[in-house]
Amino acid sequence: MVMDMGGEEVNTGCEENTEASGPSLLILEKLAQVTTGPGVYLMKDGENRILYVGKAKNLRRRLASYFQRMDRHPVKTGVLVAKIADFDTILTESENEALLLESTLIKRHRPRYNVILKDDKQYPFLRLDLSHPFPNLTVVRRIQKDHARYFGPFSSGGAVRETLKLVNRTFRLRTCKDTVMKGRSRPCLNYQMGVCIGACCKEVDTDAYRRNVREAVLVLKGKTPVLLTKLQREMKKAALAQNFEKAAEIRDKLFALERTRESQVVVATDLVDRDILGRAEVPGMGIFTLMRVRSGLLVDTRHFAFRETLADPGEQIASFIRQYYPEQPQPPREILVPEDLEDREALSEALNTWTGKKVTITRPLRGEKVKLLEWAKSNAEKELEERMALRQGDEAVLETLAAKLGMGGLPHRIECFDNANISGQNPVTGMVVFIDGRPDKNQYRRYKIRHVPEQDDYAYMNESLRRRFAAEKLEGPLPDLLLVDGGKGQLNIAIEVLKDMGVFGSFHVAAIAKMDTEKGESEDKIFIPGRMNPVNFGKDPQALFLLMRIRDEAHKTAVGFHRKQRNKSTLHSRLDGAPGVGPKRKAALLSHFGSFKKLLAAPVEDISSVDGFSPQSARRLYEFLHSSELAEAGFKGIGVTGEDV
């Protein structure tokens, strides 16, 4: 026992632990000073890195639970707790404040043992800008605070395209962009096919169009049954009034919507909008499965992976809810969870604040809802089983690669560099990162070459590697394997740089070169230091294919970045001397058109829609761009494609 500042005894559990497995003296001393109030705690390792961020109603009790009877922790938890060398606490006025502060700190520090959702991609949404007189739906990947309405997320690009096609055709919404609509002089093909109302150049009743938009919104919100009932009444009313043309139009809508509804699965009879959360976990990986039910119909199922964590199942689920729902434009009325949540009421209040709607978090114990939770859990277990099988396959490839390259351990982190330029113009380098054989795009880096005046691929690689491994600016952990594109020459440059930077020997290095078919080569070549001939992969091509895939990803990243820089410099240089076009207007044109080629092809009306341009200034710019001398130079400057890089 240790006495705290107020005289109370705190059971630290040190009597039941050996010195090797028990908490350190520093932790025991700090634990004795911890308050019993609410707050946030930050667990740290011996190098002062934050391992875990948590919150508690009673900080003393929560922290003591980690260090009491450490020999009775599950094996995984015991291993993680043993890494804790220190902790800090931050007191808050209430549990709600602790909840909000914990979320902020997790986003800022992304601790190793917190639940950090990874769903591997940015899911698409549909955006509807109701401020426009004739709103249309567009596909976006991020939600902006722009007062538009967002629907989704959709599970894939194919799913969002199918939904968009159905809604546009059923309710005859326009598909053209605002700039195209503004300059169009005759109706598009969709109007001639009868699937667009023709708002671009026909006199269209705004109220009628808005009515179609409202009906589309009901479908996108999952309220198709409500809309079907409404349309059936309207069809009967139109038929009784002998307005058969309108009745037939409504009938076609009903048929389209009924076909869509038939393909959906009915999972609940109460028609309540709810999300069902399932969870499965094995050492090293866990899966959350989220099943979205709207008006009793299952509309989407998504899976989110997370790594091992110090949190118990209830804390994991609470962390998921805090990360996922603040970004969702259409929260459900109810969230079904498979565990009791310690902070359920505080979390519900926070959700109400974040979403602006009342959301109930429920753990059912009997009835239909329990079966829904079991369904979600079985889906999570199936997804986890499939991902673990893929991981085992990835590990087998990494083991083969390590053996072929003479590595002592698996190459968990592989970094690859590749250059891109055209005749020395806008040279760049792309760096990609693969973790356990999978790309981690959050860690990609792109370098603009600053100090090489002439075209020199070796010098480009030299500069990029020096910037990557500079001790004072070291970006992220060192790789297990560094791969450079370009064969022996680039390998020698990499070795020279790594020796100068003092990191040679800290990790393995290899270079990849394309096969030379004229010499009869049948596969790409991998070179490593101290070996004259390329590595022979023989009957194990999967390891070589992995390196080729990493090289291709680095090439794509470098070329994409180069193209962006080229478009930017081309647009700016071609606009030098344009009347009334300064830095701000250049930036606005670049943001709007993206390239000089698109600007050159744009009519005056499109240019005038750019911020800062009046019809008069747009006309002056248009005339400047289409003067014979500049137009000729402009088209010559655009003749290079990405494949030439």
C-alpha positions in Angstrom: 0.0 0.0 0.0 1.0 3.6 -0.6 -0.5 6.6 1.1 -1.8 9.4 -1.2 -1.7 13.1 -0.4 -5.1 12.9 1.3 -4.2 10.0 3.5 -6.1 7.3 1.6 -4.4 4.0 0.8 -3.9 3.1 -2.8 -3.4 -0.5 -3.6 -0.6 -0.5 -6.1 -0.3 -4.2 -6.3 3.5 -4.2 -5.6 3.2 -6.7 -2.9 2.0 -9.3 -5.4 4.6 -8.7 -8.1 8.3 -9.4 -8.3 10.6 -6.5 -8.9 11.1 -7.6 -12.5 7.4 -7.7 -13.4 6.0 -4.9 -11.0 5.7 -1.2 -11.7 8.8 1.0 -11.3 9.4 3.2 -8.3 8.6 6.3 -10.4 5.2 4.9 -11.3 4.5 4.0 -7.7 5.4 7.5 -6.5 3.3 9.2 -9.2 0.4 6.9 -8.6 0.3 7.9 -5.0 -0.3 11.6 -6.1 -3.1 10.9 -8.6 -6.5 12.5 -7.9 -9.8 10.6 -7.7 -11.4 13.0 -10.1 -12.1 12.7 -13.9 -9.4 13.3 -16.5 -7.2 11.9 -19.2 -4.0 9.8 -18.8 -1.1 9.4 -21.2 1.0 6.2 -20.9 4.7 6.6 -22.1 7.6 4.2 -22.8 11.2 4.6 -21.8 11.9 7.0 -24.7 9.0 9.3 -23.7 6.8 8.2 -26.6 3.1 8.1 -26.0 1.8 4.5 -26.1 -1.8 5.0 -25.0 -4.3 7.7 -24.2 -7.2 7.0 -22.0 -9.9 8.7 -19.9 -11.5 7.9 -16.6 -14.2 9.1 -14.2 -11.7 8.2 -11.4 -8.1 8.6 -12.5 -6.6 6.9 -9.5 -8.7 3.8 -9.7 -8.2 3.4 -13.4 -4.4 3.9 -13.3 -4.1 1.6 -10.4 -6.0 -1.2 -12.3 -3.1 -1.3 -14.8 -0.4 -1.9 -12.2 -2.3 -4.1 -9.6 -1.8 -7.8 -9.8 0.1 -7.5 -13.1 0.8 -11.3 -13.1 -3.0 -11.8 -13.5 -3.3 -9.7 -16.6 -3.9 -11.6 -19.9 -0.6 -12.3 -21.6 -1.1 -9.6 -24.3 -2.1 -6.9 -21.7 0.8 -7.9 -19.5 3.3 -7.5 -22.4 1.9 -4.0 -23.2 1.7 -2.8 -19.7 5.4 -3.9 -19.2 6.4 -1.3 -21.8 4.9 1.6 -19.7 7.8 3.5 -18.0 5.9 6.7 -17.1 2.5 8.4 -17.3 1.0 11.9 -17.2 -2.4 13.0 -16.2 -4.6 15.9 -17.2 -7.5 16.8 -14.9 -10.9 18.0 -16.3 -14.0 19.5 -14.8 -16.3 16.7 -16.0 -16.4 13.3 -17.7 -17.6 15.0 -20.9 -14.6 17.2 -21.0 -12.4 14.2 -20.5 -14.1 12.4 -23.4 -13.5 15.3 -25.7 -9.9 15.8 -24.6 -9.1 12.1 -25.1 -10.4 12.3 -28.7 -8.3 15.3 -29.4 -5.2 13.8 -28.0 -5.7 10.5 -29.9 -6.1 12.4 -33.2 -3.0 14.5 -32.4 -0.6 11.7 -31.2 -2.1 8.6 -32.8 -0.7 6.4 -30.0 0.5 2.9 -30.8 -1.9 1.0 -28.5 -5.1 3.1 -29.0 -7.8 2.0 -31.4 -7.0 3.9 -34.6 -9.6 3.0 -37.3 -8.2 1.8 -40.6 -10.7 1.1 -43.3 -8.0 1.3 -46.0 -9.7 3.9 -48.2 -11.7 7.1 -48.2 -15.3 6.0 -48.9 -17.4 8.1 -51.4 -20.3 10.3 -50.5 -23.0 12.1 -52.6 -23.1 15.8 -52.3 -26.2 18.0 -52.9 -25.8 21.8 -52.9 -29.3 23.1 -52.1 -28.2 26.7 -52.5 -28.2 26.3 -56.3 -31.6 26.9 -58.1 -31.2 23.5 -59.8 -29.2 21.3 -57.4 -27.4 18.2 -58.7 -25.6 15.3 -57.1 -21.8 14.9 -57.3 -19.5 12.2 -55.9 -17.0 13.4 -53.3 -14.5 11.7 -51.0 -14.5 14.3 -48.2 -17.2 16.1 -46.3 -16.7 19.9 -46.2 -18.4 22.4 -43.9 -20.1 24.2 -46.8 -23.8 23.9 -45.9 -24.4 21.3 -48.6 -26.1 18.0 -47.8 -24.1 14.8 -47.9 -25.3 11.2 -48.2 -23.4 8.0 -47.5 -20.8 6.8 -47.1 -21.1 4.2 -49.9 -19.1 0.9 -49.7 -17.5 1.4 -53.1 -17.2 3.6 -56.2 -19.4 1.1 -58.0 -22.2 1.3 -55.4 -22.2 5.1 -55.4 -22.3 5.2 -59.3 -25.2 2.8 -59.3 -27.1 4.9 -56.8 -26.3 8.1 -58.7 -27.5 6.6 -61.9 -30.8 5.3 -60.4 -31.6 8.7 -58.7 -30.7 10.8 -61.7 -32.7 8.7 -64.1 -35.7 8.3 -61.8 -36.0 11.9 -60.8 -34.5 13.5 -63.9 -31.9 15.5 -62.1 -29.3 17.3 -64.2 -25.9 15.7 -64.5 -23.9 18.6 -66.0 -21.4 20.6 -64.0 -22.3 24.2 -63.0 -19.8 25.7 -65.5 -21.1 23.5 -68.3 -24.7 24.3 -67.5 -23.9 28.0 -67.5 -22.5 28.0 -71.0 -24.7 25.4 -72.7 -26.8 26.5 -75.6 -28.8 23.4 -76.4 -30.0 20.4 -74.3 -27.7 17.4 -73.8 -28.3 13.8 -74.8 -29.8 12.9 -71.5 -32.6 15.4 -72.1 -33.3 13.9 -75.5 -33.4 10.4 -73.9 -36.0 11.7 -71.4 -33.8 11.2 -68.3 -33.0 14.8 -67.6 -35.4 17.7 -67.1 -33.3 20.0 -69.3 -32.8 22.8 -66.7 -29.6 23.9 -68.5 -31.4 25.7 -71.4 -35.2 25.1 -71.0 -37.8 27.0 -69.1 -38.2 24.6 -66.1 -40.5 25.1 -63.2 -38.2 25.5 -60.2 -40.8 24.2 -57.8 -41.3 21.0 -59.9 -37.5 20.4 -59.9 -37.3 21.0 -56.2 -40.1 18.4 -55.7 -38.0 15.9 -57.6 -35.0 16.8 -55.4 -37.0 16.2 -52.2 -38.1 12.8 -53.5 -34.5 11.9 -54.3 -33.4 12.9 -50.8 -36.0 10.5 -49.3 -34.4 7.7 -51.3 -30.9 8.7 -50.4 -31.9 8.8 -46.7 -33.2 5.2 -46.9 -36.9 6.3 -46.8 -37.9 4.5 -50.0 -41.0 3.0 -48.3 -42.3 6.4 -47.3 -41.8 7.7 -50.8 -43.5 4.7 -52.4 -46.6 5.3 -50.3 -46.6 9.0 -51.3 -46.2 8.2 -55.0 -48.9 5.6 -55.0 -51.4 8.2 -53.6 -50.2 10.7 -56.2 -50.6 8.2 -59.1 -54.2 7.4 -58.1 -55.0 11.0 -57.7 -53.6 11.8 -61.2 -55.5 8.9 -62.7 -58.8 9.9 -61.2 -58.2 13.4 -62.6 -57.6 11.8 -66.0 -54.1 13.2 -66.1 -52.7 10.0 -67.5 -49.4 11.4 -68.7 -48.5 12.4 -65.1 -49.8 9.1 -63.8 -47.6 7.2 -66.2 -44.6 9.2 -65.2 -45.3 8.4 -61.5 -45.8 4.7 -62.4 -42.3 4.6 -64.0 -40.8 6.0 -60.8 -42.6 3.4 -58.8 -41.3 0.6 -61.0 -37.7 1.8 -60.7 -37.9 2.2 -56.9 -39.6 -1.2 -56.4 -36.9 -3.0 -58.4 -34.3 -1.4 -56.1 -36.1 -2.2 -53.0 -36.5 -5.9 -54.0 -32.7 -6.2 -54.1 -32.3 -5.0 -50.5 -32.5 -7.3 -47.4 -35.2 -6.7 -44.7 -33.6 -7.1 -41.3 -36.0 -5.4 -38.9 -39.7 -4.9 -38.8 -39.9 -1.7 -36.7 -38.4 0.4 -39.6 -36.0 2.3 -37.2 -32.8 3.7 -38.6 -30.0 2.0 -36.6 -26.4 0.9 -36.9 -25.3 -2.6 -35.6 -21.8 -2.9 -34.4 -20.0 -6.2 -34.3 -16.4 -6.9 -33.1 -13.9 -9.7 -33.4 -10.3 -9.8 -32.2 -7.2 -12.1 -32.3 -3.7 -11.2 -31.1 -2.3 -8.5 -33.3 -5.5 -7.6 -35.1 -9.2 -6.7 -34.6 -12.2 -5.9 -36.8 -15.2 -3.7 -36.2 -18.1 -4.5 -38.5 -20.7 -1.8 -39.0 -24.1 -2.8 -40.5 -26.2 0.2 -41.5 -30.0 -0.4 -41.4 -32.3 2.3 -42.7 -36.1 1.9 -42.5 -35.6 -1.8 -41.7 -33.4 -2.4 -44.8 -29.7 -3.3 -44.7 -28.1 -0.7 -46.9 -24.4 -1.1 -46.3 -21.8 -3.2 -44.4 -18.3 -1.9 -43.7 -15.3 -3.3 -41.9 -12.6 -1.4 -39.9 -9.4 -2.9 -38.8 -7.5 -2.0 -35.6 -4.3 -3.1 -34.0 -3.6 -4.6 -30.6 -4.6 -2.2 -27.8 -4.6 -1.6 -24.1 -8.3 -1.0 -24.1 -10.8 -3.6 -23.1 -13.7 -4.4 -25.5 -16.1 -1.8 -24.1 -13.4 0.9 -24.3 -12.6 -0.2 -27.9 -16.3 0.2 -28.9 -16.5 3.6 -27.3 -13.4 4.7 -29.1 -14.8 3.5 -32.4 -18.0 5.5 -31.8 -16.1 8.7 -30.9 -13.9 8.4 -34.1 -16.6 7.4 -36.6 -19.8 9.3 -35.9 -18.7 12.9 -35.7 -17.8 12.7 -39.4 -21.1 11.1 -40.5 -23.8 13.3 -42.2 -26.7 10.9 -41.4 -26.4 9.4 -37.9 -29.0 6.7 -37.0 -31.5 7.0 -34.2 -30.0 4.0 -32.5 -26.6 2.2 -32.2 -26.6 -1.4 -31.1 -23.4 -2.4 -29.3 -22.3 -5.8 -28.0 -20.7 -4.6 -24.7 -21.6 -2.4 -21.7 -20.0 1.0 -22.1 -18.8 2.7 -18.9 -19.4 6.2 -20.4 -22.5 5.4 -22.3 -24.5 8.4 -21.1 -21.7 10.9 -21.6 -21.0 9.4 -25.0 -24.7 9.7 -26.0 -24.6 13.4 -25.0 -21.4 14.0 -27.0 -23.0 12.3 -30.0 -26.0 14.6 -29.7 -23.7 17.6 -29.7 -21.5 16.4 -32.6 -24.4 15.3 -34.9 -27.1 17.7 -33.8 -29.5 14.7 -33.5 -30.6 12.4 -30.6 -28.7 9.2 -30.9 -29.3 6.3 -28.4 -26.6 3.7 -27.6 -28.2 0.4 -26.6 -26.9 -3.0 -25.6 -29.9 -5.4 -26.0 -30.1 -8.5 -23.8 -32.9 -10.4 -25.6 -35.2 -10.4 -28.6 -34.7 -9.5 -32.3 -31.9 -7.0 -31.6 -29.7 -9.6 -30.0 -29.9 -11.7 -33.2 -28.9 -8.6 -35.1 -25.8 -8.2 -32.9 -25.0 -11.9 -33.4 -25.2 -11.4 -37.2 -22.8 -8.5 -37.0 -20.4 -10.5 -34.9 -20.4 -13.4 -37.3 -19.6 -11.0 -40.2 -16.8 -9.5 -38.2 -15.3 -12.9 -37.4 -15.6 -13.9 -41.1 -13.8 -10.7 -42.2 -11.1 -11.2 -39.6 -10.5 -14.8 -40.7 -10.1 -13.7 -44.3 -7.7 -10.8 -43.4 -5.6 -13.1 -41.2 -5.3 -15.6 -44.1 -4.1 -12.7 -46.3 -1.7 -11.6 -43.6 -0.3 -15.2 -43.4 0.2 -15.2 -47.2 1.9 -11.8 -47.0 4.2 -13.1 -44.2 5.2 -16.1 -46.3 6.2 -13.7 -49.2 8.1 -11.5 -46.8 9.9 -14.6 -45.3 11.0 -15.6 -48.9 12.1 -12.1 -49.7 14.2 -11.9 -46.5 15.8 -15.2 -47.3 16.6 -14.2 -50.8 18.2 -10.9 -49.8 20.0 -12.3 -46.8 18.1 -10.4 -44.2 18.1 -11.4 -40.6 14.5 -10.5 -40.0 11.3 -9.8 -42.0 11.2 -6.5 -44.0 8.1 -5.1 -42.2 8.8 -1.6 -43.5 9.9 -1.2 -47.1 10.6 2.2 -48.6 11.1 2.8 -52.3 12.3 5.9 -54.2 11.8 6.8 -57.8 12.5 10.0 -59.9 10.4 11.7 -62.5 11.2 14.6 -64.9 11.1 15.7 -68.5 14.4 16.9 -69.9 15.4 18.1 -66.4 12.2 20.2 -66.0 10.3 20.0 -62.7 12.3 17.1 -61.3 10.8 15.3 -58.4 11.2 12.1 -56.3 8.4 10.0 -54.9 8.8 7.8 -51.8 6.3 5.1 -51.0 6.1 3.0 -47.8 4.8 -0.6 -47.6 4.1 -2.0 -44.1 3.9 -5.8 -44.0 3.6 -6.0 -47.8 0.7 -3.4 -47.9 0.9 0.3 -49.0 0.6 2.9 -46.2 -0.3 6.0 -48.2 -0.3 8.2 -45.1 3.5 7.8 -45.0 4.2 8.6 -48.6 6.6 11.5 -49.3 7.2 13.7 -52.3 10.3 15.7 -52.9 10.8 18.6 -55.2 14.4 18.6 -56.3 15.9 22.0 -55.3 19.7 21.8 -55.9 20.3 20.0 -59.2 20.5 22.5 -62.1 20.8 20.0 -64.9 19.2 16.6 -65.7 20.9 14.0 -63.5 19.0 11.1 -62.1 21.8 10.1 -59.8 22.0 13.6 -58.3 18.2 13.6 -57.9 18.4 10.4 -55.9 21.3 11.7 -53.9 19.4 14.8 -52.8 16.2 13.0 -51.9 17.9 10.3 -49.9 19.9 12.9 -48.0 16.7 14.8 -47.1 15.0 11.6 -46.1 17.8 10.4 -43.7 19.1 13.7 -42.4 19.4 13.1 -38.6 17.9 16.5 -37.7 14.8 16.0 -39.8 14.4 12.2 -39.8 10.9 11.5 -41.1 9.5 8.5 -39.4 11.3 5.2 -38.4 14.1 3.7 -40.4 13.0 1.1 -43.0 13.9 -2.5 -42.8 14.6 -2.5 -46.6 15.3 0.5 -48.8 14.6 -0.1 -52.5 15.7 2.3 -55.2 14.7 2.2 -58.9 17.5 2.3 -61.4 19.8 -0.7 -61.0 23.5 -0.7 -59.9 24.1 3.0 -60.5 21.3 4.1 -58.1 22.4 1.3 -55.7 25.9 2.8 -55.5 24.5 6.3 -55.0 22.3 5.0 -52.1 25.2 3.2 -50.4 27.3 6.4 -50.7 24.6 8.6 -49.2 23.8 6.2 -46.4 27.5 6.0 -45.4 27.8 9.8 -45.4 24.6 10.0 -43.2 25.9 7.4 -40.8 23.0 5.0 -41.3 24.6 2.4 -43.6 24.2 -1.0 -42.0 21.2 0.0 -40.0 18.9 -1.6 -42.6 19.2 -3.5 -45.9 19.4 -1.8 -49.3 18.5 -3.1 -52.8 18.0 -1.7 -56.3 15.5 -2.8 -59.0 16.1 -2.6 -62.7 13.8 -3.5 -65.6 14.6 -6.5 -67.7 16.4 -6.1 -71.0 14.5 -8.2 -73.5 17.2 -7.6 -76.2 19.6 -9.5 -74.0 17.1 -12.3 -73.5 16.2 -11.4 -69.9 12.8 -12.6 -68.8 12.3 -10.8 -65.5 13.3 -7.6 -63.6 16.6 -7.7 -61.8 17.3 -7.1 -58.1 20.8 -6.0 -57.0 22.2 -5.9 -53.5 25.5 -4.6 -52.1 28.5 -6.9 -52.3 27.0 -9.0 -55.1 27.9 -8.7 -58.8 25.0 -10.6 -60.3 21.3 -10.0 -59.6 19.5 -12.1 -57.0 18.0 -15.3 -58.5 14.4 -15.7 -57.3 14.1 -19.0 -59.2 10.8 -20.8 -58.3 9.8 -18.1 -55.8 8.6 -15.3 -58.1 6.1 -13.9 -55.5 8.8 -12.1 -53.6 10.1 -10.5 -56.9 6.5 -9.5 -57.8 6.2 -7.7 -54.5 9.2 -5.6 -55.2 8.0 -4.9 -58.7 4.6 -3.8 -57.3 6.4 -1.5 -54.8 8.5 0.0 -57.6 5.4 0.5 -59.8 3.7 2.3 -56.9 6.7 4.6 -56.4 6.8 5.3 -60.2 3.1 6.2 -60.2 3.6 8.5 -57.2 6.5 10.3 -58.7 4.9 10.7 -62.1 1.7 12.0 -60.5 3.6 14.6 -58.5 5.7 15.6 -61.5 2.6 16.1 -63.6 1.1 18.3 -60.9 4.2 20.4 -60.7 4.4 20.6 -64.5 0.8 21.8 -64.9 1.3 24.4 -62.2 4.5 25.8 -63.8 3.1 25.6 -67.3 0.0 27.5 -66.3 1.9 30.2 -64.4 4.5 30.7 -67.1 2.0 30.9 -69.9 0.1 33.5 -67.9 3.1 35.8 -67.4 2.1 39.1 -69.0 -1.6 38.3 -69.1 -3.6 41.6 -68.6 -4.9 41.9 -65.1 -3.7 38.4 -63.9 -1.6 38.5 -60.8 -0.6 35.8 -58.3 -4.0 35.4 -56.7 -5.8 35.1 -60.1 -3.2 32.6 -61.3 -3.8 30.5 -58.2 -7.6 30.7 -58.8 -7.2 29.6 -62.4 -4.9 26.7 -61.4 -7.4 25.6 -58.8 -10.4 25.8 -61.1 -8.9 24.3 -64.4 -6.0 22.3 -63.1 -3.9 22.7 -66.3 -3.1 25.2 -69.0 -4.7 22.9 -71.6 -8.1 23.0 -69.9 -7.8 26.7 -69.5 -7.0 27.2 -73.2 -10.0 25.1 -74.2 -12.4 27.0 -71.8 -15.0 29.5 -73.2 -15.3 33.0 -71.8 -18.3 32.0 -69.7 -16.2 29.3 -67.8 -13.4 31.8 -67.2 -15.8 34.4 -65.8 -17.1 31.8 -63.3 -13.6 31.8 -61.6 -13.3 33.8 -58.4 -12.0 37.3 -59.2 -12.9 37.4 -62.9 -15.7 39.6 -64.3 -17.0 39.1 -67.8 -14.8 41.9 -69.0 -11.6 40.6 -67.4 -12.5 37.0 -68.6 -12.9 38.3 -72.2 -9.5 40.1 -72.0 -7.8 36.9 -70.8 -9.5 34.8 -73.4 -8.3 37.1 -76.2 -4.7 37.1 -74.7 -4.7 33.3 -74.6 -5.9 32.9 -78.1 -3.5 35.4 -79.7 -1.7 33.4 -82.4 1.7 33.5 -80.9 0.7 32.4 -77.4 -1.8 29.7 -78.6 0.9 28.1 -80.8 3.4 28.2 -77.9 0.8 26.9 -75.5 -0.1 23.9 -77.6 3.5 23.1 -78.1 4.1 23.1 -74.4 1.3 20.6 -73.8 2.4 17.9 -76.2 4.0 15.7 -73.5 2.0 13.0 -71.8 2.6 11.3 -68.5 3.8 8.2 -70.3 6.9 10.2 -71.5 8.0 10.8 -67.9 
